[in-house]
Amino acid sequence: MAETIIYLDHAATTPLHPEVLEAMLPWLQEGYGNPGSLHRVGRRARQAVKIAREQVAALIGAEAHEICFTSGGTEANNLALAGSVAARGGRILTSAIEHHAVLHAAHRWSQPDSLPVVFSVDGQGLVDPSQISEALSPEIAIVSIMYGNNETGVIQPVDEIAASCHAAGVPYHCDAVQAAGHVPLDVASWPVDLLSLSAHKLGGPKGVGALYIRRDTPLNAHIVGGGQEQNRRAGTENVAGIAGFGKACQLARENMELSSSRLLGLRARLEDGVRARVPEVWVNSGQANRLPHISNIGVAHVAGEGILYGLDAEGICISTGSACTSGVADPSHVLRAMGQADDVALGAFRISLGFNTTEADIDRILNVLPRVIQELRTH
């Protein structure tokens, strides 16, 4: 009998949606053409990329020509920052709770005489937009503040930040990798210039993402060697991955309202249940507006890593934070930035929900978690 796994780590990656797999299969089999080839096999592949580009654009209210396909969210973030610095020169403004794909890129691509400015956050993990507006000047290459945090789910005041950047004539980049497909994004009415997306966070395949680039935004290519993606990103397109990304975006757009409502209900069931069953626990950023699928729970006198392994032994998969740093025992840089001491931050774990999460899954973890925590506290 197959092992029963309850997967509650969708912020790290999501299972491939069955309809996405179906959309990908033709381009893994007979649709092997290079989209840059002029013959019929190439033209078919090019048409598949065109359709997917329109589907991705529709999810965020963009025009198809504003979508640049990448290998994922990390590359999209790097392209936004490196390309902006190369095109404009100047300093990068960002925040202490960004994904490392932004924080590391900000330091890597900053010019030698202008290190990035990294803004602090409050105890809920929120950036103060007035800090950013006061720092804006023509010497700023780009501002990069995420939409929703990948560890806590906290939604930043992106409307206000974008408006300040727009008024100052400074490009604004938003890492929306965790938000896309869970909350409405409309770049047509929102003055964001660059926005990062990733397929595998919304039921699509790994290895493909996109950077939205508003028309006339100054941006130099980071990967060169071909004219693909309107000379913005060289390399033969991943046709099967792109087709899957497009289908995942279409499904997310069609199901977003019902999905978000359902996930909010499941998250409330989870958090209320944990607080009722386990003493000395709290929800990190619980007072802030959050993405519907992420819950970050702090536990006193226990290491989050121990909770992870205890639940894993019961067939329940969770996380202690960002999957990109899950092999590192250091406390979360996000929780540290929120003012938590190292020993407190080490007690946190993240549960993130998805399209295949059920009430039975939540009830199962609520039955197992109190015992796991109690055993850890008594040893």
N, C-alpha and C positions, 0 to 999 in steps of 0.2 A: 504494500500500500504506500502511495506517495506521501511524503511528509507534509503535514499541514503547516503552512507558514502564514503568519499575519504580518503583512508588510506595512509599517507605519513610518516610512522614511522617504516620502514622496518629494520632499524638498531637496534630497540628494539626487534622486533620479526617479522617474516614474516607469511603471511597466509600459511596454509598447501596446498601444490601443489596437485591438484586433482589426479595426477598419484601416488603421494606419499601415499595419503589416500588409494588408490586402492591396493598398495603394502602392506600396513599395515593390511588391514581388515582380510585376512586369519589367521593372527597370533593373532588377537583379538578374533577370533571365534574358528574354529576347530583346529587351530595350537597352542594349549595351552601348549604344552609340555615344560618341563625343558630341556634346551640344555645339561645339565649334566647327564641326564638319559640315560641308555643304550638301552631301548626299542625303537620301531619304532617311537613312538610319539616324544620321546626325540631326536632321530636321525634326524627327519625332522626339528625340531627347530634348531638343531645344524647346519644343512646344510644351513638354512636361515641366520644364523649368519655368517657362512663362506662366503657366497656370498656377504653379505653386507660388510664384512671386506675387501674383494677384491675391491668392488666398492669405498669405502672410500679411500683405499690405492691408487687406480688409479687416483683419483682427485689430489693427491699431489705427484705422482711419487714414492710412497713408496712400500715396500714389505708388503704383507698382515700380516705377523707375527709381523710387527713393529707397528701395530695399536692396541691400548688398549682402549676399550670402557669404557666410564665414564657416569656419570649422566648429563654432560653438560660441557660447557667451564670453568665454575668456578671450578669444581672439577678437570678438566684437569690441570688448572693453579696451583691449590694447590698441586696436585700430583707431578708436575714437580719441584716445589720449595721445598716442604717438603721432597720428595723422594731424591732429590739431596743433600740437607743438611744432611739428615740421612746417605746417602751413602758415602759422601766425607768429610763432615764437612766444616767449613769455612763460608765466608761472601757471601751475595747475592748482586749483582750489578743490578740496574734497573733504570728507569727514572721516572720523576715527572708526566708524562702524561699517565702512564699505567692505565688500568682498575683497579678498586678497588679490583678485584679478584686477581690481582698480588700484588698491593701495600699493601693491608692488609695481604695477605699471606706472603709477604716478612718480615713484622714485626712479624707476628705470629710465623713463623718457623725459624727465625734467632736464632742463639745460643746466650746465655746471654751476652757473652763477645765480640760479633761481630755484631753490628747493621747493617742493610743494608745500602749500599751506593746508594743514589737516585740522579741521574744526572739531571741537569737543561736542559732546551731547549731554542731555540731562539724564536724570535717573530712569526715565522711561525709554531712553535711547533716541530722543528726538533732537534734530539739529535746530538751532535758533536761526531762522532765515535772516534776521537782522544782522547777524555776524557776517553772513555772506554778502549781503547788499552793501555793507560798509567797506568790504574788502575789494569790491569790484572796481576795475580801472581798465583803461585800454591796454595795459601791460599784461593782462590776464589772458592766457591762451585758451583756457576752458575751465568750466565748473563741472564737476562730476559728483552728483548726489543721487543715490539709488532711490527707487520707488518704494519697495518694501524689503525689509531686511530678511536675509535668508536664515538667520538663527532665531530671531524673535518675532518676525512677521510685521514689525512696526512700519507703518506707512508714514513717510516723511512729508512735510509741507511743500510738496513739489510744485504746486500751482504758484505759490508765492515766490519760491526760488526761481522758477522759470520766468515769471514776469519781471523780476528784478534783473535777471541776466539779459533778457530781451531789451529792456529799457536802456541798459548800459552798453548794448552792442557786443556782449560777450557770449560765445556759444555755450549752451548748456547740454551736457550729456547725462542721460538717466539710465542706469542699469536696472532694467525692468524684467530681468530674467525670472525672478520668483513671482512677479505680479502678473505677467502676461497670461491670459486665459482664466484668471481668477477675479480680476476687477476690470471694468471698462477702461480702455486707453484710447484716446482720440487725439492724435497728433495734429489733426487738421484744425482743432480749436484750442490747442494747448501749445504755447510757444517753446517747445523742446526742439533742439536742433539735431541731436543724436540720441538714439535709444537702442539698447542691446537686448537681444532675445536669444533664447536657446530652446531647441526642439525637445530635448529629453526631459524638460521640466513640465511639459504639458501633454504627455502621452506620445511624443514623437521619438525618433531614434537619436542615439548619441552621435556626436561627431558632426553636427550641423547646427548653425545658428544664423543670426542676421544682425546687421547694423542698419537701422533706419537713419538715413542722411537727408535732412531737409534740403530742398533745392537751394543752391548757391551757398551752402555751408562750406567754408574753406577746410579742406581735408586732403592731405597727401597720402598716397598709397603706402602701405607698410610692407606688404609682400609684393614683389615685382617679378616680372618675367613673362608677362602675357597681358592681353587686353581684356580679359574676362571682367565681368561685373562693372562694365563701363569704366575700365582702367582703374578701378578702386581696389581690386583684390585679385591678383594673378593666381592662376591655377585652374585646371579642369574641374568643372562643377561636379559635385557629388550628386548625381541625378536621382538615384534611389533615395538617398537621405533627404534631399530637397523636396521630392515628391511626398515623402512621409511627413516632413515638416509642414508642408502646405495643407495636407489632409488633417493633421493634428490641429492646426490653427482654425480650419473650417469647423471642426467638431467643437473646439473650445468656444468659438463665437456663437454657434447655434445653441450650446447648452449652458452658457456661462451663468445666466440668471438662476436657473434651477440648481445648478451645481454649487454655486456659491452659497445659496440658502441652505442647501443640504449639509454642506461642510461646516457652516456656522453652527447648525444644530448639533452635529456630531462633536464639534469642538467644545461646545457648552456642556454636553453630556459628559465628556471626558474630564474637563476641568472641574466641574461641580462634583463629579464622582471622586476625583483624586482628593479634593479638599475635604470631602466628607469622610473619607476612609483612612487618610494618612495624616498624622499630626506633623506640625512644623514643615509645611510645604507652602509654596507660593507660585504664582504665575508671573514670570518675568515680563515686564511691559504690559501687565494685565489691564492697566488703566488707559492704555493708548489705543488708537485706532489701528487695527492689525489686518493683515491678509487673512482670509477665512480658514486657511488650511494648516496654519503653523501654530503650535503651542510650545512654549519654552518654560519648563517647570523646574523650579529650584527646590532642593531638599536639604534640610539641615543635617549635619553629622554623617553624611554619606557622600561618596564619590560617584558622580554621574557615570563614570566608566564601569563601576561595579554594577550599577543598575542596568546598564546596557547588556553586560555579559549575563547577568541573572535572567533578564527577559529573553535574551537570545537562546539560553538553555531551554526555555519554554516555547521556542518557536516564534517569538515576537521580535520584530526588527525595528529598532529605534535608532537615534543618533545622540551624540553629545554635542553636536554643533555642525559646522560646515563639513561636508564630506571631503573637501579638498585638504583639510587639516586633521582628519579623523585619526591619523596615525600618530599624532603629536599629543603629548600628555599635558601641555601647557594649558592654562585656563583660557577660555574664550576671550579674544581681543574685544569682542562686542560687549560682553558683560563687564569686562575690565573698564572699558570706556564709559560705561554707565555708572561707574563708581563702586562696583562690587570688589571686595577683597578676594584674593586668590583662592582662599579656602572655601569661600562662599560660591564663587564662580565655578569651581571644580565640582560642585554638587548639582549642577544643572544638566538636564537632558531635554532633547527636542523630540516631539512627536509631530509628524506631518502627514496629513490625510490626502486621499486621492479619489479618483473616480470609482475605484473598486473597494473602498473602505465601507464597512457596514456597521450597523449598531451592534451586531454580534461581536465584531472585532473590538469595539470600544468596551463592551461588557467583559470580554475576555481579559483585556489588559487591566481593567479595574478589579477583577478577581485575583489576578496574579501579582500585580504591582505591590500591594500592601505587604504581602508575605516576603517578597524579594527585599523590600526596604527594611522590614523588621529584622530579617536574617542578617543583613549587612550591618545594621546598627548594634546587634548583639554579639558581633564577632570582632 
